Amino acid sequence: MQFVLLAQESLDLMTILWWAGIGLLALIAMFVVVAFFAFGALWVQAFAASAKVSMFSLIGMYFRQVKAPIIVHAKIMAAQAGLDISSKNGILTPRLEAHYLAGGNVMNVIQAIIAAQRAGIDLDFDRASAIDLAGRDVQDAVRTSVHPKVIDCPDARRGGKSTLSAIAQDGVELRVRTRVTVRTNLEQLIGGATEETIIARVGESIISSIGSSENHQTVLENPDLISRAVLRRGLDAQTAFQIVSIDIADIDVGDNIGARLRADQAEADVRVARALAEQRRAEAIATEQENRARVAENRASLVLAEAEVPRAMAIAFQQGNLGVRNNGS
């Protein structure tokens, strides 16, 4: 009887375990079905393209608030382009997720790497991600590396001036408009100076070069001498660009600043000379007035002296010191 009870209890336990196993399998099957309906299409796409994105990664992206379609499409694009998607430094799914969570543009980075690979430019995922997170358009940087762009110097949109004003040694003003062709330097894109620095350096060098010219006619005859001299100065150092060429697009003759300055100086000299002459005239008039005063003073002294003569004669008569001699007696 006791054996029968033990067997019955064992049978009940096995039944419970059996139903528990069936329930667990049912939950797993339901989870698999739900996951397949939610991510099956993406997983099939990745599998068909050999993009190596597992179902567990897709489920994890859901809980990590990562948009799985972006990561899958980026991985498929990288795989189809022949990029490294399996090595430690390759384009792995966790690295794409990390870049997405950091606020980066995953698709832009992958497209830039593919474009760089096609153009033979060395650009890995780490550098492309760093450029993207730094706020630079990495795809535009690669595009500019392949197809250089032209920068106006000066840029009227930034400074409001359309020409540079430079003065040769003969005093003639030249108004110059320059175009600078640059190519992006991906190695110095992070931390390198921007277009504003290139414009400022080129403008300063052109003004200095024209100012070193003996006369403006030399610049008008050979404007390429100025551009070549500026290009040799290495103005793209520590910038995000490499200067390909500097071309004088337009050059006009302005005012003769030297002649104007010389005329202004001559007029200033005339004014100074007039002031000095006026000063000398005033001094002469003052001297003349002083001399007249002295003459008047001397005349007054003479009158006083003449007035003393009768007085002296009267005193002499009174004292008997003055007599009248009669020549006939």
VOPAFI-561726 format. One record per residue: residue in one letter; x, y, z of N, C-alpha, C in turn. Coordinates in steps of 0.02 Angstrom, whole numbers, plus 50000, padded with zeros to 5 digits. Layout:
[pt "a",[X,Y,Z],[X,Y,Z],[X,Y,Z]];
...
END
This chain:
[pt "m",[50042,49940,50000],[50000,50000,50000],[50044,50063,50000]];
[pt "q",[50094,50062,50040],[50141,50119,50043],[50177,50127,49977]];
[pt "f",[50193,50073,49944],[50227,50075,49879],[50182,50106,49826]];
[pt "v",[50117,50090,49832],[50070,50119,49784],[50064,50194,49792]];
[pt "l",[50065,50218,49856],[50061,50290,49869],[50122,50326,49843]];
[pt "l",[50181,50294,49854],[50243,50326,49829],[50243,50330,49754]];
[pt "a",[50219,50278,49722],[50216,50278,49649],[50168,50330,49623]];
[pt "q",[50112,50338,49659],[50063,50388,49638],[50091,50459,49646]];
[pt "e",[50126,50471,49702],[50157,50537,49713],[50210,50551,49660]];
[pt "s",[50249,50500,49644],[50300,50508,49592],[50268,50523,49525]];
[pt "l",[50212,50490,49512],[50178,50502,49448],[50150,50573,49445]];
[pt "d",[50123,50598,49502],[50097,50666,49504],[50154,50718,49493]];
[pt "l",[50213,50705,49523],[50270,50750,49515],[50294,50752,49442]];
[pt "m",[50295,50694,49412],[50316,50692,49342],[50266,50728,49298]];
[pt "t",[50202,50720,49315],[50151,50755,49276],[50159,50830,49281]];
[pt "i",[50174,50853,49344],[50183,50926,49353],[50244,50950,49314]];
[pt "l",[50298,50911,49318],[50359,50931,49281],[50346,50930,49206]];
[pt "w",[50307,50880,49184],[50293,50874,49113],[50253,50934,49088]];
[pt "w",[50201,50953,49126],[50161,51010,49107],[50202,51075,49112]];
[pt "a",[50246,51078,49163],[50289,51138,49169],[50336,51143,49109]];
[pt "g",[50363,51086,49087],[50406,51086,49027],[50368,51108,48966]];
[pt "i",[50305,51081,48960],[50264,51101,48902],[50250,51176,48904]];
[pt "g",[50236,51202,48964],[50222,51274,48970],[50284,51315,48952]];
[pt "l",[50342,51291,48977],[50404,51327,48960],[50418,51326,48886]];
[pt "l",[50408,51268,48856],[50418,51263,48784],[50368,51308,48746]];
[pt "a",[50307,51310,48773],[50257,51354,48741],[50277,51427,48746]];
[pt "l",[50304,51447,48805],[50327,51516,48812],[50385,51532,48765]];
[pt "i",[50431,51483,48762],[50488,51492,48717],[50464,51497,48645]];
[pt "a",[50419,51452,48627],[50393,51453,48558],[50356,51518,48543]];
[pt "m",[50318,51542,48593],[50282,51605,48583],[50332,51663,48577]];
[pt "f",[50384,51661,48619],[50435,51714,48616],[50470,51713,48548]];
[pt "v",[50485,51652,48523],[50518,51646,48458],[50473,51671,48403]];
[pt "v",[50408,51653,48408],[50361,51676,48357],[50354,51752,48357]];
[pt "v",[50348,51780,48417],[50342,51853,48422],[50405,51887,48396]];
[pt "a",[50463,51860,48416],[50527,51889,48392],[50533,51883,48317]];
[pt "f",[50511,51827,48290],[50516,51817,48218],[50470,51866,48181]];
[pt "f",[50410,51875,48207],[50365,51922,48175],[50391,51994,48181]];
[pt "a",[50425,52008,48237],[50449,52077,48247],[50514,52090,48209]];
[pt "f",[50560,52041,48210],[50626,52053,48182],[50644,52003,48127]];
[pt "g",[50597,51960,48109],[50613,51909,48060],[50635,51937,47993]];
[pt "a",[50599,51988,47970],[50616,52016,47905],[50686,52046,47905]];
[pt "l",[50704,52082,47959],[50771,52110,47964],[50824,52055,47967]];
[pt "w",[50809,52003,48006],[50858,51949,48014],[50869,51913,47947]];
[pt "v",[50813,51902,47910],[50819,51869,47845],[50860,51912,47797]];
[pt "q",[50849,51978,47799],[50888,52022,47756],[50962,52019,47772]];
[pt "a",[50977,52021,47837],[51047,52018,47858],[51078,51951,47840]];
[pt "f",[51039,51898,47850],[51065,51831,47836],[51077,51822,47761]];
[pt "a",[51031,51847,47721],[51038,51840,47648],[51098,51879,47622]];
[pt "a",[51115,51934,47656],[51171,51976,47634],[51235,51959,47671]];
[pt "s",[51234,51906,47712],[51293,51886,47752],[51318,51944,47794]];
[pt "a",[51270,51980,47824],[51288,52038,47865],[51304,52019,47937]];
[pt "k",[51290,51957,47957],[51307,51932,48023],[51275,51973,48079]];
[pt "v",[51208,51975,48078],[51169,52006,48132],[51124,51953,48161]];
[pt "s",[51135,51935,48224],[51097,51881,48254],[51030,51906,48279]];
[pt "m",[50985,51857,48291],[50919,51874,48317],[50924,51903,48387]];
[pt "f",[50971,51876,48428],[50980,51903,48495],[51003,51976,48493]];
[pt "s",[51044,51993,48443],[51065,52063,48436],[51006,52108,48420]];
[pt "l",[50961,52084,48377],[50902,52123,48359],[50857,52133,48420]];
[pt "i",[50850,52080,48459],[50808,52086,48520],[50841,52134,48569]];
[pt "g",[50907,52129,48576],[50943,52174,48621],[50936,52247,48599]];
[pt "m",[50936,52259,48533],[50928,52327,48508],[50861,52356,48530]];
[pt "y",[50810,52313,48531],[50744,52336,48552],[50745,52361,48624]];
[pt "f",[50777,52323,48668],[50780,52343,48738],[50830,52401,48750]];
[pt "r",[50878,52409,48706],[50927,52464,48713],[50904,52527,48677]];
[pt "q",[50844,52528,48650],[50815,52586,48615],[50858,52606,48555]];
[pt "v",[50881,52555,48519],[50919,52566,48458],[50875,52547,48399]];
[pt "k",[50873,52589,48348],[50833,52575,48289],[50868,52520,48248]];
[pt "a",[50840,52460,48253],[50871,52402,48220],[50876,52410,48144]];
[pt "p",[50825,52438,48110],[50831,52444,48037],[50893,52483,48015]];
[pt "i",[50910,52535,48052],[50969,52575,48034],[51032,52534,48039]];
[pt "i",[51039,52496,48095],[51099,52456,48105],[51103,52401,48053]];
[pt "v",[51047,52367,48040],[51047,52312,47991],[51063,52338,47921]];
[pt "h",[51032,52392,47902],[51045,52418,47835],[51117,52442,47828]];
[pt "a",[51145,52471,47881],[51214,52492,47879],[51261,52431,47874]];
[pt "k",[51244,52379,47911],[51286,52319,47909],[51281,52285,47841]];
[pt "i",[51221,52283,47813],[51213,52254,47745],[51252,52294,47694]];
[pt "m",[51248,52360,47699],[51285,52403,47653],[51360,52391,47658]];
[pt "a",[51385,52384,47719],[51456,52372,47729],[51476,52303,47702]];
[pt "a",[51433,52254,47714],[51449,52186,47690],[51450,52183,47614]];
[pt "q",[51401,52214,47583],[51397,52213,47510],[51454,52253,47478]];
[pt "a",[51480,52303,47514],[51536,52342,47488],[51603,52309,47498]];
[pt "g",[51603,52253,47534],[51665,52217,47545],[51706,52244,47603]];
[pt "l",[51674,52280,47649],[51711,52306,47707],[51719,52251,47759]];
[pt "d",[51765,52261,47804],[51778,52213,47857],[51723,52217,47909]];
[pt "i",[51684,52163,47917],[51629,52164,47966],[51636,52109,48018]];
[pt "s",[51695,52078,48022],[51703,52022,48068],[51762,52030,48116]];
[pt "s",[51814,52066,48098],[51873,52071,48141],[51860,52119,48199]];
[pt "k",[51907,52122,48244],[51899,52163,48304],[51893,52237,48287]];
[pt "n",[51932,52259,48239],[51930,52330,48219],[51883,52343,48160]];
[pt "g",[51844,52292,48141],[51798,52300,48086],[51733,52332,48106]];
[pt "i",[51686,52330,48061],[51621,52361,48073],[51576,52308,48105]];
[pt "l",[51582,52301,48170],[51542,52253,48208],[51477,52285,48229]];
[pt "t",[51428,52241,48242],[51362,52265,48263],[51365,52306,48328]];
[pt "p",[51401,52282,48380],[51405,52324,48442],[51436,52392,48430]];
[pt "r",[51484,52397,48384],[51516,52462,48370],[51467,52509,48336]];
[pt "l",[51426,52481,48291],[51375,52522,48259],[51324,52547,48310]];
[pt "e",[51305,52502,48356],[51257,52522,48408],[51287,52576,48452]];
[pt "a",[51349,52568,48471],[51381,52618,48514],[51384,52686,48480]];
[pt "h",[51398,52687,48415],[51400,52751,48380],[51330,52781,48376]];
[pt "y",[51280,52740,48366],[51211,52765,48364],[51191,52794,48431]];
[pt "l",[51206,52758,48485],[51188,52782,48552],[51227,52845,48571]];
[pt "a",[51286,52855,48541],[51325,52916,48554],[51299,52976,48516]];
[pt "g",[51248,52966,48474],[51219,53021,48437],[51247,53029,48367]];
[pt "g",[51283,52979,48342],[51313,52984,48276],[51266,52963,48221]];
[pt "n",[51285,52981,48161],[51247,52964,48100],[51278,52901,48070]];
[pt "v",[51249,52844,48085],[51279,52780,48064],[51281,52774,47989]];
[pt "m",[51227,52789,47955],[51224,52782,47883],[51274,52828,47848]];
[pt "n",[51281,52888,47874],[51327,52936,47845],[51399,52910,47851]];
[pt "v",[51415,52880,47908],[51483,52854,47919],[51497,52796,47871]];
[pt "i",[51450,52750,47864],[51461,52692,47820],[51468,52715,47748]];
[pt "q",[51425,52761,47727],[51430,52786,47658],[51496,52821,47646]];
[pt "a",[51521,52858,47696],[51585,52892,47689],[51642,52841,47683]];
[pt "i",[51640,52788,47723],[51692,52737,47720],[51692,52702,47652]];
[pt "i",[51632,52688,47626],[51627,52656,47560],[51654,52702,47506]];
[pt "a",[51636,52766,47509],[51660,52814,47460],[51736,52820,47464]];
[pt "a",[51763,52821,47524],[51836,52826,47532],[51871,52764,47505]];
[pt "q",[51841,52706,47517],[51871,52644,47491],[51872,52644,47415]];
[pt "r",[51818,52668,47384],[51815,52670,47311],[51866,52720,47283]];
[pt "a",[51880,52773,47321],[51927,52824,47297],[51998,52809,47318]];
[pt "g",[52009,52754,47354],[52077,52737,47375],[52102,52779,47433]];
[pt "i",[52057,52805,47473],[52076,52846,47531],[52073,52803,47594]];
[pt "d",[52124,52809,47636],[52127,52770,47697],[52081,52802,47750]];
[pt "l",[52025,52770,47762],[51978,52795,47812],[51946,52735,47847]];
[pt "d",[51963,52725,47910],[51934,52669,47948],[51873,52692,47987]];
[pt "f",[51841,52644,48020],[51779,52659,48056],[51791,52705,48115]];
[pt "d",[51847,52696,48150],[51861,52737,48209],[51869,52811,48190]];
[pt "r",[51908,52824,48137],[51918,52894,48118],[51854,52924,48090]];
[pt "a",[51818,52885,48050],[51755,52911,48023],[51705,52927,48079]];
[pt "s",[51702,52883,48129],[51657,52895,48186],[51678,52957,48225]];
[pt "a",[51744,52964,48235],[51768,53023,48272],[51751,53087,48235]];
[pt "i",[51760,53087,48169],[51744,53147,48130],[51670,53162,48134]];
[pt "d",[51629,53110,48131],[51556,53120,48134],[51535,53147,48202]];
[pt "l",[51563,53119,48255],[51544,53142,48322],[51572,53211,48337]];
[pt "a",[51624,53232,48301],[51651,53299,48311],[51608,53353,48278]];
[pt "g",[51555,53332,48245],[51510,53381,48214],[51525,53396,48142]];
[pt "r",[51575,53362,48112],[51591,53373,48042],[51551,53323,47999]];
[pt "d",[51537,53344,47939],[51503,53301,47891],[51556,53257,47858]];
[pt "v",[51563,53195,47882],[51616,53151,47858],[51606,53133,47784]];
[pt "q",[51544,53127,47763],[51532,53111,47693],[51552,53169,47647]];
[pt "d",[51537,53230,47669],[51558,53289,47631],[51634,53295,47631]];
[pt "a",[51666,53276,47686],[51739,53279,47690],[51770,53231,47639]];
[pt "v",[51743,53171,47635],[51769,53123,47585],[51756,53148,47515]];
[pt "r",[51696,53176,47504],[51679,53201,47438],[51726,53258,47418]];
[pt "t",[51744,53301,47466],[51790,53356,47451],[51861,53331,47441]];
[pt "s",[51877,53275,47472],[51943,53246,47461],[51950,53220,47390]];
[pt "v",[51895,53194,47363],[51895,53168,47294],[51887,53225,47244]];
[pt "h",[51839,53269,47257],[51825,53326,47213],[51839,53390,47252]];
[pt "p",[51898,53421,47243],[51914,53482,47279],[51862,53536,47268]];
[pt "k",[51853,53579,47317],[51805,53633,47311],[51842,53700,47309]];
[pt "v",[51806,53750,47286],[51835,53817,47276],[51808,53864,47329]];
[pt "i",[51853,53901,47361],[51835,53950,47412],[51852,54019,47386]];
[pt "d",[51804,54064,47389],[51816,54133,47369],[51854,54170,47424]];
[pt "c",[51904,54209,47404],[51943,54248,47452],[51947,54320,47425]];
[pt "p",[51915,54367,47459],[51875,54359,47520],[51805,54332,47504]];
[pt "d",[51773,54305,47555],[51706,54279,47547],[51656,54333,47566]];
[pt "a",[51619,54358,47516],[51572,54412,47529],[51517,54392,47577]];
[pt "r",[51502,54328,47582],[51449,54305,47627],[51470,54309,47700]];
[pt "r",[51536,54306,47712],[51560,54309,47781],[51582,54379,47802]];
[pt "g",[51622,54412,47760],[51648,54476,47779],[51615,54536,47748]];
[pt "g",[51573,54525,47697],[51539,54581,47665],[51580,54614,47610]];
[pt "k",[51644,54598,47603],[51687,54627,47551],[51698,54576,47496]];
[pt "s",[51697,54601,47434],[51706,54556,47377],[51776,54557,47349]];
[pt "t",[51818,54605,47370],[51887,54608,47345],[51935,54625,47402]];
[pt "l",[51998,54606,47391],[52052,54625,47437],[52083,54690,47411]];
[pt "s",[52100,54734,47457],[52132,54797,47439],[52205,54794,47461]];
[pt "a",[52250,54800,47411],[52322,54799,47425],[52355,54857,47388]];
[pt "i",[52410,54883,47416],[52445,54940,47387],[52516,54921,47372]];
[pt "a",[52536,54930,47308],[52605,54917,47288],[52650,54973,47314]];
[pt "q",[52716,54965,47303],[52763,55013,47329],[52758,55081,47293]];
[pt "d",[52730,55083,47233],[52722,55147,47199],[52659,55184,47221]];
[pt "g",[52623,55155,47268],[52566,55189,47298],[52500,55176,47264]];
[pt "v",[52498,55134,47212],[52435,55121,47176],[52398,55064,47209]];
[pt "e",[52334,55073,47220],[52293,55021,47251],[52270,54971,47199]];
[pt "l",[52272,54906,47218],[52247,54852,47176],[52192,54815,47214]];
[pt "r",[52137,54805,47181],[52081,54767,47210],[52081,54697,47179]];
[pt "v",[52090,54647,47222],[52102,54578,47199],[52047,54533,47225]];
[pt "r",[52025,54488,47182],[51979,54434,47202],[52012,54367,47186]];
[pt "t",[52017,54324,47235],[52055,54262,47228],[52010,54202,47241]];
[pt "r",[52025,54148,47207],[51991,54084,47218],[52042,54032,47239]];
[pt "v",[52027,54000,47296],[52072,53950,47325],[52040,53882,47317]];
[pt "t",[52074,53837,47284],[52050,53768,47276],[52081,53725,47331]];
[pt "v",[52039,53693,47371],[52062,53655,47428],[52035,53583,47425]];
[pt "r",[52072,53538,47456],[52052,53469,47464],[52053,53453,47538]];
[pt "t",[52003,53417,47562],[51999,53400,47633],[52057,53355,47653]];
[pt "n",[52088,53371,47709],[52141,53330,47738],[52110,53291,47796]];
[pt "l",[52094,53228,47782],[52058,53188,47833],[52099,53177,47895]];
[pt "e",[52165,53175,47889],[52208,53163,47947],[52205,53221,47997]];
[pt "q",[52193,53282,47972],[52191,53340,48016],[52122,53370,48020]];
[pt "l",[52071,53332,47999],[52004,53359,48000],[51980,53372,48071]];
[pt "i",[52002,53329,48118],[51984,53339,48188],[52037,53385,48219]];
[pt "g",[52016,53442,48242],[52061,53490,48272],[52094,53537,48224]];
[pt "g",[52086,53527,48159],[52116,53571,48109],[52075,53634,48099]];
[pt "a",[52109,53688,48077],[52075,53751,48066],[52027,53746,48007]];
[pt "t",[51977,53790,48007],[51923,53786,47958],[51936,53833,47899]];
[pt "e",[51885,53842,47857],[51892,53883,47797],[51908,53955,47814]];
[pt "e",[51882,53981,47870],[51895,54050,47888],[51970,54063,47895]];
[pt "t",[52006,54014,47923],[52078,54022,47931],[52113,54023,47863]];
[pt "i",[52092,53980,47818],[52121,53979,47750],[52110,54047,47717]];
[pt "i",[52050,54073,47721],[52034,54138,47689],[52077,54193,47719]];
[pt "a",[52083,54193,47786],[52123,54246,47819],[52196,54241,47799]];
[pt "r",[52224,54181,47799],[52295,54173,47782],[52309,54192,47710]];
[pt "v",[52267,54169,47664],[52277,54185,47593],[52271,54261,47582]];
[pt "g",[52221,54292,47612],[52212,54364,47603],[52272,54403,47630]];
[pt "e",[52296,54384,47689],[52354,54418,47718],[52416,54410,47674]];
[pt "s",[52427,54350,47647],[52486,54338,47605],[52482,54375,47539]];
[pt "i",[52423,54379,47509],[52416,54416,47446],[52430,54490,47457]];
[pt "i",[52403,54518,47510],[52415,54589,47524],[52489,54602,47537]];
[pt "s",[52521,54557,47573],[52593,54564,47586],[52634,54558,47523]];
[pt "s",[52616,54511,47479],[52653,54501,47417],[52646,54561,47370]];
[pt "i",[52586,54588,47365],[52576,54647,47322],[52612,54707,47352]];
[pt "g",[52611,54713,47418],[52646,54768,47451],[52721,54765,47441]];
[pt "s",[52748,54705,47428],[52820,54697,47416],[52839,54711,47343]];
[pt "s",[52790,54717,47299],[52804,54730,47228],[52825,54803,47218]];
[pt "e",[52872,54814,47172],[52898,54881,47161],[52844,54927,47132]];
[pt "n",[52803,54902,47087],[52750,54943,47059],[52691,54898,47041]];
[pt "h",[52634,54929,47031],[52574,54891,47017],[52575,54860,46947]];
[pt "q",[52613,54888,46901],[52615,54861,46833],[52645,54791,46832]];
[pt "t",[52693,54779,46877],[52723,54712,46881],[52670,54660,46901]];
[pt "v",[52627,54679,46947],[52574,54633,46969],[52524,54622,46914]];
[pt "l",[52506,54676,46878],[52457,54669,46824],[52485,54626,46767]];
[pt "e",[52550,54631,46754],[52579,54592,46700],[52586,54519,46717]];
[pt "n",[52602,54504,46780],[52614,54434,46801],[52578,54420,46866]];
[pt "p",[52512,54415,46865],[52477,54399,46928],[52492,54330,46955]];
[pt "d",[52514,54285,46910],[52530,54217,46932],[52591,54216,46978]];
[pt "l",[52634,54267,46973],[52691,54270,47019],[52667,54277,47091]];
[pt "i",[52616,54317,47100],[52588,54326,47167],[52558,54262,47193]];
[pt "s",[52518,54228,47151],[52485,54167,47173],[52536,54112,47189]];
[pt "r",[52589,54107,47148],[52640,54056,47161],[52679,54072,47224]];
[pt "a",[52693,54135,47235],[52730,54154,47296],[52688,54139,47358]];
[pt "v",[52623,54151,47354],[52579,54137,47411],[52573,54062,47422]];
[pt "l",[52570,54023,47367],[52562,53951,47373],[52623,53919,47405]];
[pt "r",[52682,53948,47395],[52743,53918,47423],[52749,53929,47498]];
[pt "r",[52707,53968,47528],[52713,53984,47599],[52683,53931,47645]];
[pt "g",[52652,53881,47618],[52623,53827,47660],[52569,53852,47706]];
[pt "l",[52520,53886,47677],[52467,53916,47718],[52418,53865,47746]];
[pt "d",[52421,53803,47722],[52373,53752,47745],[52399,53713,47805]];
[pt "a",[52453,53735,47836],[52479,53699,47894],[52430,53704,47952]];
[pt "q",[52419,53648,47986],[52374,53643,48044],[52302,53661,48027]];
[pt "t",[52283,53649,47965],[52213,53660,47945],[52183,53595,47922]];
[pt "a",[52118,53595,47913],[52082,53535,47891],[52083,53528,47816]];
[pt "f",[52121,53569,47781],[52121,53568,47709],[52192,53568,47681]];
[pt "q",[52198,53546,47620],[52260,53550,47583],[52248,53595,47523]];
[pt "i",[52287,53649,47518],[52278,53697,47463],[52306,53667,47399]];
[pt "v",[52263,53661,47349],[52283,53634,47284],[52310,53690,47240]];
[pt "s",[52275,53746,47237],[52298,53802,47195],[52267,53866,47222]];
[pt "i",[52302,53922,47206],[52277,53989,47222],[52278,54028,47157]];
[pt "d",[52220,54051,47135],[52214,54083,47070],[52185,54153,47078]];
[pt "i",[52216,54201,47043],[52190,54270,47043],[52133,54272,46993]];
[pt "a",[52072,54278,47018],[52013,54278,46975],[52001,54346,46943]];
[pt "d",[52016,54399,46979],[52002,54466,46953],[52048,54515,46988]];
[pt "i",[52073,54564,46950],[52117,54615,46979],[52101,54682,46945]];
[pt "d",[52088,54733,46984],[52071,54800,46958],[52116,54851,46991]];
[pt "v",[52128,54905,46954],[52169,54960,46980],[52123,55008,47016]];
[pt "g",[52140,55024,47077],[52100,55070,47117],[52129,55139,47118]];
[pt "d",[52127,55172,47174],[52152,55240,47181],[52228,55241,47188]];
[pt "n",[52256,55299,47169],[52328,55310,47179],[52337,55336,47250]];
[pt "i",[52341,55292,47296],[52345,55310,47366],[52409,55349,47380]];
[pt "g",[52464,55328,47347],[52528,55362,47359],[52526,55435,47337]];
[pt "a",[52497,55447,47277],[52491,55516,47254],[52447,55557,47300]];
[pt "r",[52392,55526,47322],[52348,55562,47368],[52383,55578,47433]];
[pt "l",[52421,55531,47459],[52457,55543,47520],[52511,55597,47511]];
[pt "r",[52545,55594,47452],[52596,55646,47439],[52564,55715,47433]];
[pt "a",[52505,55718,47399],[52470,55782,47393],[52448,55807,47462]];
[pt "d",[52422,55761,47502],[52401,55781,47570],[52461,55805,47610]];
[pt "q",[52519,55771,47601],[52578,55791,47637],[52604,55859,47613]];
[pt "a",[52600,55870,47546],[52621,55934,47519],[52577,55990,47545]];
[pt "e",[52511,55977,47546],[52466,56029,47572],[52479,56041,47646]];
[pt "a",[52494,55988,47682],[52510,55997,47753],[52573,56038,47761]];
[pt "d",[52623,56025,47717],[52685,56064,47720],[52671,56137,47704]];
[pt "v",[52627,56150,47654],[52609,56219,47638],[52577,56253,47697]];
[pt "r",[52532,56217,47730],[52499,56247,47788],[52549,56262,47843]];
[pt "v",[52597,56217,47852],[52648,56229,47903],[52691,56290,47884]];
[pt "a",[52710,56294,47818],[52750,56351,47796],[52711,56416,47805]];
[pt "r",[52646,56416,47788],[52606,56475,47798],[52602,56494,47872]];
[pt "a",[52595,56444,47913],[52593,56459,47985],[52658,56489,48009]];
[pt "l",[52714,56461,47985],[52779,56489,48004],[52788,56560,47978]];
[pt "a",[52767,56572,47914],[52772,56640,47887],[52729,56689,47926]];
[pt "e",[52669,56667,47943],[52625,56709,47983],[52655,56724,48051]];
[pt "q",[52689,56674,48078],[52722,56684,48142],[52778,56735,48136]];
[pt "r",[52818,56728,48081],[52872,56776,48072],[52845,56846,48059]];
[pt "r",[52790,56851,48020],[52760,56917,48008],[52735,56948,48072]];
[pt "a",[52703,56907,48115],[52679,56933,48179],[52738,56956,48222]];
[pt "e",[52792,56916,48220],[52851,56936,48259],[52880,57001,48233]];
[pt "a",[52881,57009,48165],[52907,57071,48136],[52865,57131,48155]];
[pt "i",[52799,57122,48153],[52753,57177,48173],[52764,57195,48246]];
[pt "a",[52772,57144,48288],[52784,57157,48359],[52849,57194,48369]];
[pt "t",[52901,57174,48331],[52966,57208,48337],[52961,57280,48314]];
[pt "e",[52923,57291,48259],[52913,57359,48234],[52878,57403,48286]];
[pt "q",[52827,57375,48317],[52792,57412,48369],[52837,57428,48428]];
[pt "e",[52880,57381,48446],[52927,57393,48500],[52975,57450,48482]];
[pt "n",[53000,57449,48419],[53046,57501,48397],[53013,57569,48398]];
[pt "r",[52949,57572,48375],[52913,57635,48377],[52905,57659,48449]];
[pt "a",[52893,57613,48493],[52886,57633,48563],[52952,57661,48589]];
[pt "r",[53008,57631,48569],[53073,57656,48591],[53087,57725,48562]];
[pt "v",[53069,57735,48498],[53078,57802,48467],[53039,57855,48505]];
[pt "a",[52976,57838,48520],[52934,57886,48556],[52964,57900,48625]];
[pt "e",[52990,57848,48656],[53020,57856,48722],[53082,57901,48718]];
[pt "n",[53122,57891,48666],[53183,57932,48658],[53165,58005,48643]];
[pt "r",[53111,58015,48602],[53089,58083,48589],[53066,58118,48653]];
[pt "a",[53031,58079,48694],[53009,58108,48758],[53068,58126,48801]];
[pt "s",[53119,58084,48801],[53179,58099,48840],[53214,58162,48813]];
[pt "l",[53216,58169,48745],[53247,58228,48715],[53210,58292,48735]];
[pt "v",[53142,58288,48732],[53102,58346,48751],[53116,58366,48823]];
[pt "l",[53120,58316,48867],[53134,58330,48937],[53203,58361,48945]];
[pt "a",[53250,58334,48905],[53318,58362,48909],[53320,58435,48884]];
[pt "e",[53285,58449,48829],[53282,58517,48802],[53248,58564,48852]];
[pt "a",[53199,58538,48889],[53165,58580,48939],[53211,58598,48997]];
[pt "e",[53261,58558,49012],[53307,58572,49066],[53358,58626,49049]];
[pt "v",[53370,58641,48984],[53421,58691,48964],[53403,58762,48988]];
[pt "p",[53342,58789,48975],[53325,58856,49000],[53329,58860,49076]];
[pt "r",[53308,58806,49106],[53309,58805,49179],[53381,58810,49205]];
[pt "a",[53424,58772,49174],[53495,58775,49195],[53525,58844,49183]];
[pt "m",[53507,58875,49126],[53532,58942,49112],[53507,58992,49162]];
[pt "a",[53445,58987,49183],[53417,59034,49232],[53453,59026,49298]];
[pt "i",[53465,58966,49319],[53500,58955,49382],[53571,58984,49377]];
[pt "a",[53602,58978,49319],[53670,59004,49311],[53671,59080,49315]];
[pt "f",[53620,59114,49285],[53614,59186,49290],[53607,59207,49363]];
[pt "q",[53565,59173,49397],[53553,59191,49467],[53616,59183,49509]];
[pt "q",[53654,59133,49495],[53714,59120,49534],[53774,59160,49508]];
[pt "g",[53766,59198,49455],[53820,59238,49426],[53871,59197,49389]];
[pt "n",[53852,59139,49374],[53898,59097,49336],[53894,59108,49261]];
[pt "l",[53847,59148,49241],[53838,59159,49170],[53838,59235,49158]];
[pt "g",[53882,59259,49118],[53886,59330,49103],[53887,59343,49029]];
[pt "v",[53880,59411,49015],[53878,59430,48944],[53942,59469,48930]];
[pt "r",[53981,59449,48883],[54044,59483,48866],[54032,59529,48806]];
[pt "n",[54059,59593,48817],[54052,59642,48763],[54117,59644,48726]];
[pt "n",[54119,59626,48666],[54181,59623,48627],[54205,59693,48607]];
[pt "g",[54160,59742,48609],[54182,59810,48587],[54215,59850,48642]];
[pt "s",[54208,59833,48706],[54235,59874,48760],[54303,59850,48783]];
END
